[in-house]
Amino acid sequence: MQNRKQKRTRSNGSGSLAQDPTSGVWIAFFADADGRRRKRSTRTKTRRDAELLLATWTKEIRDIRAGLVDRDAVRRKSERSRKLRDHVREYFAAFCSKGRTKQSRQVKTWALRELLRHSVALLGREPMLSDLSPDLVRRIMRRKSESGRSPRTVNFLRQNIVALAAWITQEGRANLSDLGKRVDRCDELLDERRPRRALTQDELARLFQVAEGRGRRLWYSLAYWAGLRRGELTDLRWSDVDLSRGVIRVRNSKARRIDEIPLRSDLAAELAAARPLLLPTATEARVFPVAVGRRTRRRDFERAGIPEIDADGRYADLHALRATLCTELARQLVPPTIAQRMLRHSNLQTTLRHYTRLGLTDVAAAVESMRSVGQVATLSATGTDSEIGSSSGSSSGSSRRTNGRESARTCRKGATAVSAGVSLQVDTRQEDPRSGVNRHVRLLHSPSPRALSSADEDPFA
């Protein structure tokens, strides 16, 4: 017998149905509002249910053509009934089309997979776009926290879900613009998983001595004196080193900009000594062709006698050198805003809370630097202290007629000098033009170029 295909007949805008011989699911064929032929699965094996769905779809199309229904509203309704996995797949393709690094694609894949995995576990079925709500996101965050994940990891997952919701809103698939406002972030200060400590000067000297004998001194010098992260050290190229100006350009992958950092004279000398080993045309070559791995770093710290975890549970690793730099700047009475710019933080609170590690010894030294009460009284009586003399009152025959506003301002200045002498020294000291402090505030921002890449396989299948 000759096999003949079943012929589909086109009716007057009501569409037609055909059953898939493999799965048995009914497929609907109809013309959309623009007259283009569409094929859509009804996701049912019952013909009666498929006919009802087809009738609903064709009625919406007729209403759109008649101007009775908004086309965008019908499209949003149709998009919300699609699987969330399909939207995630299309969002990831759009994310990769803009040129992303391999690491950014990997972390984005992890976050989107976690969203789908926890949604299936909480709902007990395949989630639709209509299921993506603030309540579901809060339940996912609570589930991650209960599994032992840190607040920073939970906030990172929330950040990626909010980015997905913003893309869905921008594409007109659904209105999820208020998702980020309705889902609060976790407090990362309540559960800091890896607090770093500041290394002492003896530990730094031993570390540099160990690294110098193994050709890794420049790696740790840039991590300490320039405050570079491990990824920034790995991506640093000789074209980013400008010895004539005394700066290096850093591709800040976290803030998506290019920063300029001043170089100390001894650090510039180390870079100048290492640069002639390369050909003059190899300016795009990396400063470190082979990055120092974590195992090598641990061995260097062990040889230098630096414990990885101290008695207070604080860690000493490569990133701890940034905390050491910030702490040393604070001990040298450098204003916190300069330390913030040196470490390239967008928020000053990050510099003060996580990178300034002043201990009891620093507080004791600050208290010892204050003048004693007897010394203050003696200087005030002899009139040799101009600050205290001007704030404690007037000398004989003069300042009873002084301006009250100026007198109050002078009294506040004197009180600050007595109670917080260290802070007054920071505000009133003269800046040495040779100290190079002005070079520390040179910080330029510009868009960072991105390498174009795309995903070859579907990570959300």
NORDANOR-V509234 format. One record per pair of residues at least 12 apart in sequence whose C-alpha atoms are under 10 Angstrom apart, sorted by the first residue. I is the first residue (numbers start at 0). J is the second residue. Records with the same first field share a line. If there is no record, write none. Layout:
I=J + J
This chain:
5=17
7=28
9=28 + 29
10=29
12=29 + 30 + 31 + 34 + 54 + 57 + 58 + 60 + 61
13=28 + 29 + 30 + 50 + 53 + 54 + 55 + 56 + 57 + 58 + 60 + 61
14=27 + 28 + 29 + 30 + 36 + 37 + 38 + 50 + 53 + 54 + 56 + 57
15=27 + 28 + 29 + 38 + 50 + 53 + 54
16=28 + 29 + 38 + 39 + 40 + 41 + 46 + 49 + 50 + 53
17=40 + 46 + 49
18=40 + 43 + 44 + 45 + 46 + 49
19=40 + 44
22=43 + 44
23=42 + 43 + 44 + 45
24=40 + 41 + 42 + 43 + 44 + 45 + 46 + 49
25=39 + 40 + 41 + 42 + 43 + 44 + 45 + 46 + 48 + 49 + 50
26=38 + 39 + 40 + 41 + 42 + 43 + 44 + 46 + 49 + 53
27=39 + 40 + 41 + 49 + 50 + 52 + 53 + 56
28=40 + 53
29=53 + 56 + 57 + 60
30=56 + 57 + 60
31=56 + 57 + 59 + 60 + 61 + 63 + 64
32=57 + 59 + 60 + 61 + 62 + 63 + 64 + 65 + 70
33=60 + 63 + 64
34=60
39=53
40=52 + 53
41=53
56=73 + 77
59=73
60=73
71=171 + 172 + 173
72=171 + 172 + 173
74=171 + 172 + 173
75=168 + 170 + 171 + 172 + 173 + 174
76=129 + 172 + 173
77=128 + 172 + 173
78=127 + 128 + 129 + 167 + 171 + 172 + 173
79=127 + 128 + 129 + 130 + 131 + 172 + 173
80=126 + 127 + 128 + 129 + 130
81=126 + 127 + 128 + 129
82=125 + 126 + 127 + 128 + 129 + 130
83=114 + 115 + 118 + 125 + 126 + 127 + 128 + 129 + 130 + 131
84=111 + 112 + 114 + 115 + 125 + 126 + 127 + 128 + 459 + 460
85=127 + 128 + 459 + 460
86=127 + 128 + 163 + 166 + 167 + 172
87=108 + 111 + 112 + 114 + 115 + 128 + 160 + 163 + 167 + 459
88=108 + 111 + 457 + 458 + 459 + 460
90=111 + 162 + 163 + 164 + 166 + 167 + 170
91=104 + 107 + 108 + 111 + 163 + 453 + 454 + 457 + 458 + 459
92=453 + 454 + 455 + 457
93=166 + 453
94=107 + 163 + 166 + 453 + 454
95=107 + 451 + 452 + 453 + 454
96=451 + 452 + 453 + 454
97=449 + 450 + 451 + 452 + 453
98=448 + 449 + 450 + 451 + 452 + 453
99=448 + 449 + 450 + 451 + 452 + 453 + 454
100=252 + 449 + 450 + 451 + 452 + 453
101=450 + 451 + 452 + 453 + 454
103=252
104=452 + 453 + 454
105=458
106=155 + 156 + 159
107=155 + 156 + 159 + 160
108=159 + 458 + 459
109=156 + 159 + 458 + 459
110=152 + 153 + 155 + 156 + 157 + 158 + 159 + 160
111=156 + 159 + 160 + 163 + 458 + 459
112=458 + 459 + 460
113=139 + 143 + 156 + 160
114=131 + 135 + 136 + 139 + 140 + 156 + 157 + 159 + 160
115=139 + 459
116=139
117=135 + 136 + 138 + 139 + 140 + 142 + 143
118=130 + 131 + 135 + 136 + 138 + 139
120=139
121=135 + 138 + 139 + 142
122=135
128=167 + 172 + 173
129=173
131=160 + 164 + 175 + 178
132=164 + 175 + 177 + 178 + 181 + 182
133=161 + 175 + 177 + 178 + 179 + 180 + 181 + 182 + 183
134=178 + 181 + 182
135=182
136=156 + 157 + 160 + 161 + 178 + 179 + 181 + 182
137=157 + 181 + 182 + 183 + 184
139=153 + 156 + 157
140=152 + 153 + 154 + 156 + 157 + 182 + 184 + 185
141=153 + 185
143=156
144=185
148=192
149=185 + 186 + 187 + 189 + 190 + 191 + 192 + 193
150=184 + 185 + 186 + 187 + 188 + 189 + 190 + 191 + 192
151=184 + 185 + 186 + 187 + 188 + 190 + 191 + 192
152=185 + 187
153=184 + 185 + 187
154=183 + 184 + 185 + 186 + 187
155=184
157=178 + 179 + 182 + 183 + 184 + 185
158=179 + 184
160=178 + 179
161=175 + 176 + 177 + 178 + 179 + 180 + 182
162=176 + 178 + 179
163=175
164=176 + 177 + 178 + 179
165=177 + 178 + 179
188=352 + 353
191=353
192=312 + 313 + 314
193=308 + 312 + 313 + 314 + 315
194=308 + 311 + 312 + 313 + 314 + 315 + 319 + 353 + 354
195=307 + 308 + 309 + 312 + 313 + 314 + 315 + 316 + 317 + 318 + 319 + 320 + 321 + 322 + 323 + 353 + 354 + 356
196=307 + 308 + 309 + 311 + 312 + 313 + 314 + 315 + 316 + 318 + 319 + 320 + 321 + 322 + 323 + 326 + 353 + 354 + 355 + 356 + 357
197=313 + 314 + 315 + 316 + 318 + 319 + 320 + 321 + 322 + 323 + 324 + 325 + 326 + 327 + 354 + 355 + 356 + 357 + 358
198=305 + 314 + 315 + 316 + 319 + 320 + 321 + 322 + 323 + 324 + 326 + 327 + 356
199=305 + 323 + 327
200=323 + 327
201=303 + 305
202=300 + 303 + 304 + 305 + 306
203=219 + 220 + 223 + 300 + 303 + 305 + 320 + 323
204=303
205=299 + 300 + 302 + 303 + 304 + 305
206=219 + 299 + 300 + 301 + 302 + 303 + 304 + 305
207=219 + 220 + 299 + 303
208=299 + 302 + 303
209=298 + 299 + 300 + 301 + 302 + 303
210=296 + 299 + 300 + 302 + 303
213=299
215=287 + 290 + 291 + 296 + 299
216=269
217=266 + 269 + 270 + 273 + 286 + 287
218=232 + 233 + 286 + 287 + 290 + 291 + 317
219=232 + 291 + 296 + 317 + 320
220=265 + 266 + 269 + 320
221=262 + 266 + 267 + 269 + 270 + 320
222=317 + 318 + 319 + 320 + 321 + 324
223=317 + 318 + 319 + 320 + 321 + 322 + 323 + 324 + 325
224=260 + 261 + 262 + 263 + 265 + 266 + 320 + 321 + 323 + 324 + 325 + 341
225=246 + 247 + 249 + 260 + 261 + 262 + 263 + 266 + 320 + 321 + 324 + 341 + 342
226=260 + 317 + 318 + 319 + 320 + 321 + 322 + 323 + 324 + 325 + 341 + 342 + 343
227=249 + 251 + 260 + 317 + 318 + 320 + 321 + 341 + 342 + 343
228=249 + 251 + 317 + 318 + 319 + 320 + 321 + 342
229=290 + 291 + 292 + 293 + 317 + 318
230=250 + 251 + 252 + 290
231=249 + 250 + 251 + 252
232=249 + 250 + 285 + 286 + 287 + 290 + 291
233=285 + 286 + 287 + 288 + 289 + 290 + 291
234=249 + 250 + 251 + 252 + 284 + 285 + 286 + 287 + 288 + 290
235=247 + 248 + 249 + 250 + 283 + 284 + 285 + 286 + 287 + 288
236=248 + 249 + 250 + 281 + 282 + 283 + 284 + 285 + 286 + 287 + 288
237=270 + 274 + 277 + 281 + 282 + 283 + 284 + 285 + 286 + 287
238=281 + 282 + 283 + 284 + 285 + 286
239=259 + 282 + 283 + 285 + 286
240=259 + 260 + 262 + 267 + 270 + 271 + 274 + 282 + 286
241=259 + 261 + 262 + 267
242=261 + 262 + 264 + 267 + 268 + 270 + 271
243=267
244=261 + 262
245=259 + 260 + 261 + 262 + 263 + 264 + 266 + 267 + 438
246=258 + 259 + 260 + 261 + 262 + 263 + 267 + 438 + 439 + 441
247=259 + 260 + 261 + 262 + 267
248=260 + 261 + 442 + 443
249=447
250=444 + 445 + 446 + 447 + 448
251=343 + 444 + 446 + 447
252=447 + 448 + 449
254=343 + 344 + 345 + 444 + 446 + 447
255=444 + 445 + 446 + 447 + 448 + 449
256=443 + 444 + 445 + 446 + 447 + 448
257=442 + 443 + 444 + 445 + 446 + 447 + 448
258=340 + 341 + 343 + 441 + 442 + 443 + 444 + 445 + 446 + 447
259=340 + 341 + 343 + 438 + 439 + 440 + 441 + 442 + 443 + 444
260=340 + 341 + 342 + 343 + 438 + 439 + 440 + 441 + 442 + 443
261=341 + 435 + 436 + 437 + 438 + 439 + 440 + 441 + 442
262=435 + 438 + 439
263=435 + 438 + 439
270=286
273=286
274=286
293=316 + 317
296=316 + 317
297=315 + 316 + 317
300=315 + 316 + 317
318=354
319=354
320=354
321=341 + 342 + 354 + 355
322=342 + 350 + 351 + 353 + 354 + 355 + 356
323=354 + 355 + 356
324=338 + 341 + 342 + 354 + 355 + 356
325=337 + 338 + 339 + 341 + 342 + 350 + 351 + 353 + 354 + 355 + 356 + 357
326=338 + 350 + 351 + 354 + 355 + 356 + 357 + 358
327=355 + 356 + 357
328=341 + 355
329=351 + 355 + 356 + 357 + 361
330=355 + 356 + 357 + 361 + 364 + 365
331=425
332=421 + 422 + 424 + 425 + 426
333=425 + 436
334=422 + 425 + 426
335=347 + 348 + 350 + 351 + 355
336=350 + 351 + 440
337=436 + 437 + 438 + 439 + 440 + 441
338=350 + 351 + 354 + 355 + 439 + 440
339=351 + 354 + 440
340=439 + 440 + 441 + 442
341=439 + 440 + 441 + 442
342=354
343=442
365=419 + 420 + 421 + 422
366=418 + 419 + 420 + 421
368=420 + 421
369=416 + 417 + 418 + 419 + 420 + 421
370=416 + 417 + 418 + 420
371=417
372=417
375=387 + 417
379=391
382=394
385=413
386=409 + 410 + 412 + 413 + 414 + 416 + 417
387=409 + 410 + 412 + 413 + 414 + 416 + 417
388=410 + 413
389=406 + 409 + 410 + 412 + 413
390=406 + 407 + 408 + 409 + 410 + 411 + 412 + 413 + 414
391=406 + 409 + 410 + 413 + 414
392=406 + 409 + 410
393=406
